[in-house]
Amino acid sequence: MRRIIAQNLTITIVAKLLSLVSFIYIARVLTKNEYGTFVYVSMLISLLPISQLGTMHGALVLLPKYLATKEKESGDFFQTFNQSSHVLHTLSLLSLFLIETSFRTHLILIIFVHLFLSKYSENILLYLNALHEFKKANILKLVDQVIRPIIVITLFIKFNDIESIFIGHLITSFFLLLLSIYFKRPTLSLIKIEKSSNYLIETLKVGLPIYIVWVIDLLFRSSDKWFISQYYAIQHLASYGFVSALAMNIWLLALSYLGPYSQKLYTFIAKSDFKGAGNLIDDVNKKLYVLVLSISILAILFYPIMVNLVIHKYYDTHLTFSLLVIASALLSINNMYIYYMISNNLSHVLIKYQTIILIIQIILNFYISFNHLDVSYFAYATILSLGIYSLLVRRFYKHDISLKVIGNS
């Protein structure tokens, strides 16, 4: 397991370094207007998975349970999930053609095909992780997270336009599709409608509460940029989008690091081994705190150097970046608690807590926008909201895990 974790972390670190180089170069070359438009479209694309209606989230929890307790049915279960998720994904992609931007129709079509091709590889990655086939999963991650930024930046250096970015994504998605088919060919066997319907209902029953948690979280992370896009100039969106995307890498790094551990946690919960689950969470969080703290300090220290010597833009964003780094760190340290609560069907608790902080966030963002305060205040609002959320989630986890360990002893 340690070797897999080391592989996973190495891929993640290399990927983040490559993505950082790609990100910095793109931000340097594009004008603020162009980059602002790119941030706006990227924000809208990030909202498309809302159409999945919880199928992905349900499968993430149920597939490990099927493999642990109903292995013979796991193939039919995955096939039902895979087909239904593709249908919902394709329907959502049609909304791309309704977006009002300066992008030409053929560019929207490129984005459509890229996102369409990427769905199968996403599902196969979920499948491989559930099987604990982490070596194969890491190969997919290598292509997605390491090869992708190399292709994107190579094309962007040659053409210096937004279109080349999405063409790079399209090429990578095509290779990922071929690799995913090699690992697991699509199954076309017929499943009884009643059986398939039961799988889908079960997936939605488990997935919808998790889906609501995810939607609220997505709206929370997008609300600041949405308010800026509506009430501030596009240049402000470009500046805030730049520092937000850069700071969010800390959270993304934490997610990558926790990936294999989350699957182990789901297996512990499926077997009702709550003492093992608690020990795993405590052990992983100790390492996570050191990782997140170290990266956060380095990021804050080196940001001014990067802006002044490399980007030659966004000189006045150091405070906003530092604040968003703190916000990203707060977001990171909640992950294992959230995985625990989701796998224990405690999504209703997360929904309650997230609804509270989303309301707080929207009220604060509206006040900031109405009074046209500096965009750094959006970052202060995010820290306040996430601080409250962290306290609520950690307090509930500690209480619930202690009750379950005592109940099983």
JOSUL-V336284 format. One record per backbone hydrogen bond with DSSP energy under -0.5 kcal/mol. CO is the residue of the C=O (numbers start at 0). NH is the residue of the N-H. E is the energy in kcal/mol with one decimal. If there is no record, write none. Layout:
# JOSUL-V336284
co->CO nh->NH e->E
co->CO nh->NH e->E
This chain:
# JOSUL-V336284
co->0 nh->4 e->-2.8
co->1 nh->5 e->-2.5
co->2 nh->6 e->-2.5
co->3 nh->7 e->-3.0
co->4 nh->8 e->-2.9
co->5 nh->9 e->-2.5
co->6 nh->10 e->-2.8
co->7 nh->11 e->-2.2
co->8 nh->12 e->-2.8
co->9 nh->13 e->-2.7
co->10 nh->14 e->-2.8
co->11 nh->15 e->-2.7
co->12 nh->16 e->-2.2
co->13 nh->17 e->-2.5
co->14 nh->18 e->-3.0
co->15 nh->19 e->-2.3
co->16 nh->20 e->-2.3
co->17 nh->21 e->-2.7
co->18 nh->22 e->-3.2
co->19 nh->23 e->-2.9
co->20 nh->24 e->-2.4
co->21 nh->25 e->-2.5
co->22 nh->26 e->-2.4
co->23 nh->27 e->-1.9
co->24 nh->28 e->-2.2
co->25 nh->29 e->-2.5
co->30 nh->34 e->-3.0
co->31 nh->35 e->-2.4
co->32 nh->36 e->-2.0
co->33 nh->37 e->-2.2
co->34 nh->38 e->-2.5
co->35 nh->39 e->-2.1
co->36 nh->40 e->-2.5
co->37 nh->41 e->-2.4
co->38 nh->42 e->-2.2
co->39 nh->43 e->-1.9
co->40 nh->44 e->-2.5
co->41 nh->45 e->-2.0
co->42 nh->46 e->-0.6
co->43 nh->46 e->-1.0
co->44 nh->47 e->-1.5
co->46 nh->49 e->-1.7
co->47 nh->50 e->-2.1
co->48 nh->51 e->-2.0
co->49 nh->52 e->-1.4
co->51 nh->54 e->-2.0
co->53 nh->57 e->-2.6
co->54 nh->58 e->-2.3
co->55 nh->59 e->-1.9
co->56 nh->60 e->-1.1
co->57 nh->61 e->-3.0
co->58 nh->62 e->-2.3
co->60 nh->64 e->-0.8
co->61 nh->65 e->-2.7
co->62 nh->66 e->-2.5
co->63 nh->67 e->-1.6
co->64 nh->68 e->-2.5
co->64 nh->69 e->-0.5
co->65 nh->69 e->-2.1
co->69 nh->72 e->-1.4
co->69 nh->73 e->-0.8
co->70 nh->73 e->-0.8
co->72 nh->76 e->-2.3
co->73 nh->77 e->-2.5
co->74 nh->78 e->-2.2
co->75 nh->79 e->-2.3
co->76 nh->80 e->-2.2
co->77 nh->81 e->-3.1
co->78 nh->82 e->-2.4
co->79 nh->83 e->-2.2
co->80 nh->84 e->-2.6
co->81 nh->85 e->-1.6
co->82 nh->86 e->-1.8
co->83 nh->87 e->-2.2
co->84 nh->88 e->-2.3
co->85 nh->89 e->-2.3
co->86 nh->90 e->-1.9
co->87 nh->91 e->-1.9
co->88 nh->92 e->-1.7
co->89 nh->93 e->-0.8
co->90 nh->93 e->-0.6
co->91 nh->94 e->-1.4
co->92 nh->95 e->-1.7
co->93 nh->96 e->-1.2
co->94 nh->97 e->-1.8
co->95 nh->98 e->-1.2
co->98 nh->100 e->-1.0
co->103 nh->106 e->-0.8
co->103 nh->107 e->-1.7
co->104 nh->108 e->-2.1
co->105 nh->109 e->-1.8
co->106 nh->110 e->-2.2
co->107 nh->111 e->-2.3
co->108 nh->112 e->-2.5
co->109 nh->113 e->-2.4
co->110 nh->114 e->-2.4
co->111 nh->115 e->-2.2
co->112 nh->116 e->-2.6
co->113 nh->117 e->-1.3
co->114 nh->118 e->-0.6
co->115 nh->118 e->-0.8
co->116 nh->120 e->-0.6
co->117 nh->121 e->-1.7
co->118 nh->122 e->-2.1
co->119 nh->123 e->-2.4
co->120 nh->124 e->-2.0
co->121 nh->125 e->-1.7
co->122 nh->126 e->-2.1
co->123 nh->127 e->-2.8
co->124 nh->128 e->-2.1
co->125 nh->129 e->-2.1
co->126 nh->130 e->-1.7
co->127 nh->132 e->-3.0
co->128 nh->131 e->-1.0
co->131 nh->133 e->-1.5
co->132 nh->136 e->-2.2
co->133 nh->137 e->-2.4
co->134 nh->138 e->-1.2
co->135 nh->139 e->-1.8
co->136 nh->140 e->-2.3
co->137 nh->141 e->-2.4
co->138 nh->142 e->-2.0
co->139 nh->143 e->-2.7
co->140 nh->144 e->-3.5
co->140 nh->145 e->-0.5
co->141 nh->145 e->-1.9
co->141 nh->146 e->-2.0
co->142 nh->147 e->-1.7
co->145 nh->149 e->-1.1
co->146 nh->150 e->-2.5
co->147 nh->151 e->-2.8
co->148 nh->152 e->-2.6
co->149 nh->153 e->-2.0
co->150 nh->154 e->-2.2
co->151 nh->155 e->-2.4
co->152 nh->156 e->-2.5
co->153 nh->157 e->-1.3
co->154 nh->158 e->-2.4
co->155 nh->159 e->-3.1
co->160 nh->163 e->-0.5
co->160 nh->164 e->-0.7
co->161 nh->164 e->-0.8
co->161 nh->165 e->-1.4
co->162 nh->166 e->-1.9
co->163 nh->167 e->-1.9
co->164 nh->168 e->-1.7
co->165 nh->169 e->-2.2
co->166 nh->170 e->-2.4
co->167 nh->171 e->-2.0
co->168 nh->172 e->-2.5
co->169 nh->173 e->-1.8
co->170 nh->174 e->-1.8
co->171 nh->175 e->-2.4
co->172 nh->176 e->-1.9
co->173 nh->177 e->-1.9
co->174 nh->178 e->-2.2
co->175 nh->179 e->-2.5
co->176 nh->180 e->-2.3
co->177 nh->181 e->-1.7
co->178 nh->182 e->-1.9
co->179 nh->183 e->-2.5
co->191 nh->195 e->-3.1
co->192 nh->196 e->-2.8
co->193 nh->197 e->-2.0
co->194 nh->198 e->-2.1
co->195 nh->199 e->-2.3
co->196 nh->200 e->-2.9
co->197 nh->201 e->-2.5
co->198 nh->202 e->-2.6
co->199 nh->203 e->-2.6
co->200 nh->204 e->-2.6
co->201 nh->205 e->-2.2
co->202 nh->206 e->-3.2
co->203 nh->207 e->-2.9
co->204 nh->208 e->-0.5
co->205 nh->209 e->-0.9
co->206 nh->210 e->-3.5
co->207 nh->211 e->-2.6
co->208 nh->212 e->-1.9
co->209 nh->213 e->-2.6
co->210 nh->214 e->-3.1
co->211 nh->215 e->-2.6
co->212 nh->216 e->-2.2
co->213 nh->217 e->-2.8
co->214 nh->218 e->-2.9
co->215 nh->219 e->-2.4
co->216 nh->220 e->-2.4
co->217 nh->221 e->-1.2
co->218 nh->222 e->-1.6
co->219 nh->223 e->-0.6
co->221 nh->225 e->-2.4
co->222 nh->226 e->-2.5
co->223 nh->227 e->-2.1
co->224 nh->228 e->-2.4
co->225 nh->229 e->-1.5
co->226 nh->230 e->-2.4
co->227 nh->231 e->-2.1
co->232 nh->235 e->-0.8
co->232 nh->236 e->-1.5
co->233 nh->237 e->-2.1
co->234 nh->238 e->-2.3
co->235 nh->239 e->-2.8
co->236 nh->240 e->-2.8
co->237 nh->241 e->-2.0
co->238 nh->242 e->-2.0
co->239 nh->243 e->-2.6
co->240 nh->244 e->-2.3
co->241 nh->245 e->-1.9
co->242 nh->246 e->-2.6
co->243 nh->247 e->-2.2
co->245 nh->248 e->-1.0
co->246 nh->249 e->-1.7
co->246 nh->250 e->-0.5
co->247 nh->251 e->-2.3
co->248 nh->252 e->-2.4
co->249 nh->253 e->-1.9
co->250 nh->254 e->-2.3
co->251 nh->255 e->-2.2
co->252 nh->256 e->-2.3
co->253 nh->257 e->-2.2
co->254 nh->258 e->-0.9
co->255 nh->258 e->-0.6
co->257 nh->261 e->-2.6
co->258 nh->262 e->-1.4
co->259 nh->263 e->-1.7
co->260 nh->264 e->-2.4
co->261 nh->265 e->-2.4
co->262 nh->266 e->-1.7
co->263 nh->267 e->-2.2
co->264 nh->268 e->-2.5
co->265 nh->269 e->-2.4
co->266 nh->270 e->-1.5
co->267 nh->272 e->-2.9
co->268 nh->271 e->-1.7
co->271 nh->273 e->-1.3
co->272 nh->276 e->-1.8
co->273 nh->277 e->-2.6
co->274 nh->278 e->-2.3
co->275 nh->279 e->-2.2
co->276 nh->280 e->-2.4
co->277 nh->281 e->-2.4
co->278 nh->282 e->-2.3
co->279 nh->283 e->-2.7
co->280 nh->284 e->-2.6
co->281 nh->285 e->-1.6
co->282 nh->286 e->-1.3
co->283 nh->287 e->-2.5
co->284 nh->288 e->-2.8
co->285 nh->289 e->-1.4
co->286 nh->290 e->-2.2
co->287 nh->291 e->-3.0
co->288 nh->292 e->-2.4
co->289 nh->293 e->-2.3
co->290 nh->294 e->-2.2
co->291 nh->295 e->-2.4
co->292 nh->296 e->-2.2
co->293 nh->297 e->-2.1
co->294 nh->298 e->-2.5
co->295 nh->299 e->-2.2
co->296 nh->300 e->-2.1
co->297 nh->301 e->-2.4
co->298 nh->302 e->-1.4
co->299 nh->303 e->-0.6
co->301 nh->305 e->-2.2
co->302 nh->306 e->-2.6
co->303 nh->307 e->-2.5
co->304 nh->308 e->-2.4
co->305 nh->309 e->-2.0
co->305 nh->310 e->-2.2
co->306 nh->311 e->-2.5
co->306 nh->312 e->-0.5
co->313 nh->316 e->-1.2
co->314 nh->317 e->-0.5
co->316 nh->320 e->-2.7
co->317 nh->321 e->-2.5
co->318 nh->322 e->-2.3
co->319 nh->323 e->-2.2
co->320 nh->324 e->-2.0
co->321 nh->325 e->-1.7
co->322 nh->326 e->-2.0
co->323 nh->327 e->-2.5
co->324 nh->328 e->-2.2
co->325 nh->329 e->-2.2
co->326 nh->330 e->-2.1
co->327 nh->331 e->-1.8
co->328 nh->332 e->-1.9
co->330 nh->333 e->-0.7
co->331 nh->334 e->-1.4
co->333 nh->337 e->-2.2
co->334 nh->338 e->-2.6
co->335 nh->339 e->-2.1
co->336 nh->340 e->-2.3
co->337 nh->341 e->-2.6
co->338 nh->342 e->-2.4
co->339 nh->343 e->-1.0
co->340 nh->345 e->-3.0
co->341 nh->344 e->-1.6
co->345 nh->348 e->-1.2
co->345 nh->349 e->-1.3
co->346 nh->350 e->-2.9
co->347 nh->351 e->-1.8
co->348 nh->352 e->-2.4
co->349 nh->353 e->-3.3
co->350 nh->354 e->-2.4
co->351 nh->355 e->-1.7
co->352 nh->356 e->-2.1
co->353 nh->357 e->-2.5
co->354 nh->358 e->-2.3
co->355 nh->359 e->-2.1
co->356 nh->360 e->-2.7
co->357 nh->361 e->-2.7
co->358 nh->362 e->-2.3
co->359 nh->363 e->-2.4
co->360 nh->364 e->-2.9
co->361 nh->365 e->-2.6
co->362 nh->366 e->-2.3
co->363 nh->367 e->-2.5
co->364 nh->368 e->-2.5
co->365 nh->369 e->-3.1
co->366 nh->370 e->-2.0
co->367 nh->372 e->-2.3
co->368 nh->371 e->-0.8
co->373 nh->376 e->-2.0
co->374 nh->377 e->-1.3
co->374 nh->378 e->-0.6
co->375 nh->378 e->-0.6
co->375 nh->379 e->-1.6
co->376 nh->380 e->-2.2
co->377 nh->381 e->-1.7
co->378 nh->382 e->-2.2
co->379 nh->383 e->-2.2
co->380 nh->384 e->-2.2
co->381 nh->385 e->-2.6
co->382 nh->386 e->-2.3
co->383 nh->387 e->-1.9
co->384 nh->388 e->-2.1
co->385 nh->389 e->-2.7
co->386 nh->390 e->-1.8
co->387 nh->391 e->-2.0
co->388 nh->392 e->-2.6
co->389 nh->393 e->-2.3
co->390 nh->394 e->-1.9
co->391 nh->395 e->-2.0
co->392 nh->396 e->-2.5
co->393 nh->397 e->-2.4
co->394 nh->398 e->-1.7
co->395 nh->399 e->-2.7
co->396 nh->400 e->-2.9
co->397 nh->401 e->-1.3
co->398 nh->402 e->-1.5
co->399 nh->403 e->-2.1
co->400 nh->404 e->-2.3
co->401 nh->405 e->-2.0
co->402 nh->406 e->-2.2
co->403 nh->407 e->-1.4
co->404 nh->408 e->-0.8
co->405 nh->408 e->-0.6
